[in-house]
Amino acid sequence: MTKKSFVWLAALIVAAAAYAVPVLAHTWHDTDFANRPLYAYPLPEGRDDIVGTLTTYKIQRGDTLLDVGRWFGLSAKEISDANNHMDWWLPPPGAVVVLPTEHILPQTSRSGIVLNIPEMRLYYYYPSPAYRRRGRKSRLTPAAYGGARVVYTFPVGLGRFDWRTPIGKWTVTAKVKNPAWVLPEDIYEEHLERDGEADHVVPGGDPDNPLGHYKLDLSIPEYGLHGTNVPWGVGMTVSHGCVRLYPEDIDRLFHKVPVGTPGQFVYQPVKFGWRGGSLYVEVHEDLYGKYPGLWNYARGEAKRRGLTGDIDLDKLEKAVAAKSGVPTYIGPGEEPAPGAISLPSTAGAAGESANAAPADGWTRASTP
């Protein structure tokens, strides 16, 4: 083979190889998530209690539901549940998925922080009640409070079945940056048995510290709201009872929540909500097996709230069976026109779209 022929053959091989290599898969970076938009939902008026609007997203090659969920302020579990339990790791490229960016507010007072355990989602009503310090011991006492105007909402990770996140009311007692993790003795023994070694204290700021960089201490002993060094644990029951948020979410919450803010953990796997004259239901898995039958629980809740006459029971039964986590119309007759919007399929484009034109009913909130 002559030198000229060899050069041409080499060029041909390189060109063929370049043609055969597929377009690089879509990749996500921590900077994407750190700079994603934060939205504040205006609180609905009257008896309405649904915020946000369903959106859709087209899966790209290389996407996982964990990345897509984190970019849109959701967990992989929420997207999977809303789309017939789609695979978290290998969603089919080209599929258009529903993003459950619409929520029925839990049936509680719209004040402070509310976390619905089965939903694995936290709601922060802002501004929260104001407190002031009195006395030598800096005792917190309620001050003026004009009522919340908007609500922020974040997905969370919770305690596993044998370390259940408890139901109850509490207050934020302290805010700690780069908290050290002092292992309780039972957790220390568990780690020692599992790994053969364990530390009694993991310093603040350490990459192996599961508390992340921010923590809100609660009046419930040994419980708190904190970040995580494993973001994919959001949407899972993997902690020892504490509440984990995405690093960017706990950063924002930390800087907005004052000490003394009231909060509560509630357990509402079935939520009913109105939008205008239309009744919806949002059904989640009974995470800790609290109720023997979710269908019986749903009917009991409807009766308790005086909604039985407004409900098509066949629609309610299907919604309970699906447990999609998406507000579903259960009134008589045809469902009102859907309000879903489509979003671009790349992180950059999605961010630009969200910044330029917030989804229906959403107001852009400045990030801290």
For each residue, the residues with C-beta under 8 A, 3 or more apart:
1: 5 6 9
2: 5 6
3: 6 7
4: 7 8
5: 1 2 8 9
6: 1 2 3 9 10
7: 3 4 10 11
8: 4 5 11 12
9: 1 5 6 12 13
10: 6 7 13 14
11: 7 8 14 15
12: 8 9 15 16
13: 9 10 16 17
14: 10 11 17 18
15: 11 12 18 19
16: 12 13 19 20
17: 13 14 20 21
18: 14 15 21
19: 15 16
20: 16 17
21: 17 18
22: 61
23: 61
24: 27 62
25: 60 61 62
26: 60 61 62 63 346 347
27: 24 62
28: 32 33 67 70 71 347
29: 32 33
30: 33 34
31: 34 35
32: 28 29 35 36 71 347 348 351
33: 28 29 30 36 70 71 231 246 247 248
34: 30 31 247 248
35: 31 32 351
36: 32 33 71 72 73 248 347 351
37: 351 354 355 364
38: 152 252 364 365 366 367
39: 73 152 354 358 359 362 363 364 365
40: 126 150 151 152 362 363 364 365
41: 51 52 150 151 152 153 361 362 363
42: 51 149 150 361 363
43: 51 110 125 148 149 150 151
44: 48 49 50 51 105 275
45: 48
46:
47: 274
48: 44 45 273 274 275 276
49: 44 104 105 107 273 274
50: 44 102 103 104 105 273 274 275 280 327
51: 41 42 43 44 102 103 105 151 153 361
52: 41 101 102 103 359 361 362
53: 101 102 339 340 341 359 360 361 362
54: 98 99 100 101 102 326 338 339 340 341
55: 72 98 99 101 340 341 342 343 359
56: 96 97 98 99 340 341 342 343
57: 68 72 96 97 99 342 343 345 350
58: 94 95 96 97 342 345
59: 63 68 91 92 93 94 95 96 97 345
60: 25 26 63 93 345 346
61: 22 23 25 26 93
62: 24 25 26 27
63: 26 59 60 67 68 91 93
64: 67 68 76 88 89 90 91
65: 68 69 76 79 80 86 87 88 89 91
66: 69 70 76 88 89 231 232
67: 28 63 64 70 71
68: 57 59 63 64 65 71 72 74 76 79 91 97 99
69: 65 66 72 74 75 76 77 78 79 155 235
70: 28 33 66 67 73 74 231 234 246
71: 28 32 33 36 67 68 347 350
72: 36 55 57 68 69 99 101 343 350
73: 36 39 70 101 153 154 155 249
74: 68 69 70 78 79 99 100 101 155
75: 69 78 79 120 155 157 234 235 236
76: 64 65 66 68 69 79 80 88 232 235
77: 69 80 81 88 120 235 236
78: 69 74 75 81 82 100 120 121 155 235 325
79: 65 68 69 74 75 76 82 83 86 97 98 99 100
80: 65 76 77 83 85 86 87 88
81: 77 78 85 100 284 285 323 324 325
82: 78 79 97 98 99 100 324 325 326
83: 79 80 86 95 97 98
84:
85: 80 81
86: 65 79 80 83 91 95 97
87: 65 80 90 91
88: 64 65 66 76 77 80 91
89: 64 65 66
90: 64 87
91: 59 63 64 65 68 86 87 88 95 97
92: 59 95
93: 59 60 61 63
94: 58 59
95: 58 59 83 86 91 92
96: 56 57 58 59 342
97: 56 57 58 59 68 79 82 83 86 91
98: 54 55 56 79 82 83 326 340
99: 54 55 56 57 68 72 74 79 82 343
100: 54 74 78 79 81 82 103 324 325 326
101: 52 53 54 55 72 73 74 359
102: 50 51 52 53 54 326 327
103: 50 51 52 100 121 123 153 282 327
104: 49 50 271 272 273 280 281 282 327
105: 44 49 50 51 108 110 123 151 271 273
106: 114 116 119 123 266 268 271
107: 49 268 271 272 305
108: 105 114 264 266
109:
110: 43 105 125 147 148 151
111: 125 128 129 145 147 148 262
112: 124 125 128 129 261 262 263 264
113: 122 123 124 125 128 172 225 257 261 262 263 264
114: 106 108 122 123 125 263 264 266
115: 121 122 123 156 165 243 263 264 265 266
116: 106 119 120 121 123 266 267 268 271 284
117: 120 158 165 167 265 266 267 287 288
118: 267 268 269 284 285 286 287 288
119: 106 116 268 269 271 282 284 325
120: 75 77 78 116 117 155 156 157 158 235 284 287
121: 78 103 115 116 153 154 155 156
122: 113 114 115 153 154 155 156 225 243 245 253
123: 103 105 106 113 114 115 116 151 152 153
124: 112 113 128 151 152 153 154 253 256 257
125: 43 110 111 112 113 114 128 148 150 151
126: 40 148 149 150 151 152 256
127: 130 146 148 149
128: 111 112 113 124 125 148 257 258 261 262
129: 111 112 142 143 145 260 261 262
130: 127 142 143 144 145 258
131: 140 141 142 143 258 259 260 261
132: 140 141 143
133: 138 139 140 141
134: 138 139 140 141
135: 138 139
136:
137:
138: 133 134 135
139: 133 134 135
140: 131 132 133 134 171 259 260
141: 131 132 133 134
142: 129 130 131 145
143: 129 130 131 132
144: 130
145: 111 129 130 142
146: 127
147: 110 111
148: 43 110 111 125 126 127 128 151
149: 42 43 126 127
150: 40 41 42 43 125 126 363 365
151: 40 41 43 51 105 110 123 124 125 126 148
152: 38 39 40 41 123 124 126 252 253 256 365
153: 41 51 73 103 121 122 123 124
154: 73 121 122 124 245 246 249 253
155: 69 73 74 75 78 120 121 122 234 235 245 246 249
156: 115 120 121 122 225 234 235 243 244 245
157: 75 120 228 233 234 235 236 237 238 239 243 244 245
158: 117 120 165 236 237 239 241 243 244 287
159: 163 164 165 237 239 240 241 242
160: 163 164 237 238 239 240
161: 164 237 288
162:
163: 159 160 239 240 241
164: 159 160 161 241 288
165: 115 117 158 159 223 239 241 242 243 265
166: 220 223 241 265
167: 117 265 266 267
168: 220 264 265
169: 262 263 264
170: 218 219 220 223 262 263 264 265
171: 140 218 219 260 261 262 263
172: 113 175 216 217 218 257 258 259 260 261 263
173: 217 218 219 259
174: 216 217 259
175: 172 214 215 216 217 254 257 259
176: 179 204 214 215 216 217
177: 204 213 214 254
178: 204 205 213
179: 176 204 209 211 214 215 226
180: 201 202 203 204 209
181: 201 202 209 210 211
182: 200 201
183: 187 188 191 198 199 200 201 202
184: 187 188 222 240
185: 188 189
186: 189 190
187: 183 184 190 191 240
188: 183 184 185 191 192 198 200
189: 185 186 192 193
190: 186 187 193 194
191: 183 187 188 194 195 198
192: 188 189 195 196 197 198
193: 189 190
194: 190 191
195: 191 192 198
196: 192
197: 192
198: 183 188 191 192 195
199: 183 202
200: 182 183 188
201: 180 181 182 183
202: 180 181 183 199 206 208 209 210
203: 180 206 209
204: 176 177 178 179 180 209 211
205: 178 209 213
206: 202 203 209
207: 229
208: 202 229
209: 179 180 181 202 203 204 205 206 212 229
210: 181 202 228 229 230 239 244
211: 179 181 204 215 224 226 227 228 242
212: 209 215 226 227 228 229 244 247 250
213: 177 178 205 227 247 250 251
214: 175 176 177 179 226 227 250 251 253 254
215: 175 176 179 211 212 224 225 226 227 250 254
216: 172 174 175 176 224 225 226 253 254 257
217: 172 173 174 175 176 224
218: 170 171 172 173 223 224 225 263
219: 170 171 173
220: 166 168 170 223
221:
222: 184 241
223: 165 166 170 218 220 241 242 243
224: 211 215 216 217 218 242 243
225: 113 122 156 215 216 218 242 243 245 250 253
226: 179 211 212 214 215 216 242 243 244 245 250
227: 211 212 213 214 215 244 245 246 247 250 251
228: 157 210 211 212 231 233 234 244 245 246 247
229: 207 208 209 210 212
230: 210 233
231: 33 66 70 228 234 246 247
232: 66 76 236
233: 157 228 230 236 238 239 244
234: 70 75 155 156 157 228 231 244 245 246
235: 69 75 76 77 78 120 155 156 157
236: 75 77 157 158 232 233
237: 157 158 159 160 161 287
238: 157 160 233 244
239: 157 158 159 160 163 165 210 233 242 243 244
240: 159 160 163 184 187
241: 158 159 163 164 165 166 222 223
242: 159 165 211 223 224 225 226 239
243: 115 122 156 157 158 165 223 224 225 226 239
244: 156 157 158 210 212 226 227 228 233 234 238 239
245: 122 154 155 156 157 225 226 227 228 234 249 250 253
246: 33 70 154 155 227 228 231 234 249 250
247: 33 34 212 213 227 228 231 250 251
248: 33 34 36 251 252
249: 73 154 155 245 246 252 253
250: 212 213 214 215 225 226 227 245 246 247 253 254
251: 213 214 227 247 248 254 255 368
252: 38 152 248 249 255 256 367 368
253: 122 124 152 154 214 216 225 245 249 250 256 257
254: 175 177 214 215 216 250 251 257
255: 251 252 368
256: 124 126 152 252 253 368
257: 113 124 128 172 175 216 253 254 261
258: 128 130 131 172 261
259: 131 140 172 173 174 175
260: 129 131 140 171 172
261: 112 113 128 129 131 171 172 257 258
262: 111 112 113 128 129 169 170 171
263: 112 113 114 115 169 170 171 172 218
264: 108 112 113 114 115 168 169 170
265: 115 117 165 166 167 168 170
266: 106 108 114 115 116 117 167
267: 116 117 118 167 288 290
268: 106 107 116 118 119 271
269: 118 119 283 284 285 286 287 290 291 294 297
270: 281 282 283 284 294 297 298 301 320
271: 104 105 106 107 116 119 268 281 282 283
272: 104 107 279 280 281 301 302 305 307
273: 48 49 50 104 105 279 280 281 282 327
274: 47 48 49 50 277 278 279 280
275: 44 48 50 278 280 327
276: 48 336
277: 274
278: 274 275 329 331 336
279: 272 273 274 307 310 311 329 330 331
280: 50 104 272 273 274 275 327 328 329 330
281: 104 270 271 272 273 298 316 319 320 327 328 330
282: 103 104 119 270 271 273 325 326 327 328
283: 269 270 271 294 298 319 320 322 323 324 325 328
284: 81 116 118 119 120 269 270 287 323 325
285: 81 118 269 323
286: 118 269 289 290 291 294 297
287: 117 118 120 158 237 269 284
288: 117 118 161 164 267
289: 286
290: 267 269 286
291: 269 286 294 296 297
292: 296
293: 296 297
294: 269 270 283 286 291 297 298 320 323
295: 298 299 317 320
296: 291 292 293 299 300
297: 269 270 286 291 293 294 300 301
298: 270 281 283 294 295 301 302 316 320
299: 295 296 302 303 308 313 316
300: 296 297 303 304
301: 270 272 297 298 304 305
302: 272 298 299 305 307 308 311 316
303: 299 300 306 307 308
304: 300 301
305: 107 272 301 302
306: 303 309
307: 272 279 302 303 310 311
308: 299 302 303 311
309: 306
310: 279 307 331 332
311: 279 302 307 308 315 316 330 331
312: 315 316 330 331 332
313: 299 316 317
314: 317 318
315: 311 312 318 319 328 329 330 331
316: 281 298 299 302 311 312 313 319 320 330
317: 295 313 314 320 321
318: 314 315 321 322
319: 281 283 315 316 322 324 328 330
320: 270 281 283 294 295 298 316 317 323
321: 317 318
322: 283 318 319 328
323: 81 283 284 285 294 320
324: 81 82 100 283 319 328
325: 78 81 82 100 119 282 283 284
326: 54 82 98 100 102 282
327: 50 102 103 104 273 275 280 281 282
328: 280 281 282 283 315 319 322 324
329: 278 279 280 315 335 336
330: 279 280 281 311 312 315 316 319
331: 278 279 310 311 312 315
332: 310 312
333:
334:
335: 329 338
336: 276 278 329
337:
338: 54 335
339: 53 54 360
340: 53 54 55 56 98
341: 53 54 55 56 359 360
342: 55 56 57 58 96
343: 55 56 57 72 99 350 353 354
344: 349 350 352 353
345: 57 58 59 60 349 350
346: 26 60 349 350
347: 26 28 32 36 71 350 351
348: 32 351 352
349: 344 345 346 352 353
350: 57 71 72 343 344 345 346 347 353 354
351: 32 35 36 37 347 348 354 355
352: 344 348 349 355 356
353: 343 344 349 350 356 357
354: 37 39 343 350 351 357 358 359
355: 37 351 352 364
356: 352 353
357: 353 354
358: 39 354 362 363 364
359: 39 52 53 55 101 341 354 362
360: 53 339 341
361: 41 42 51 52 53
362: 39 40 41 52 53 358 359
363: 39 40 41 42 150 358
364: 37 38 39 40 355 358
365: 38 39 40 150 152
366: 38
367: 38 252
368: 251 252 255 256
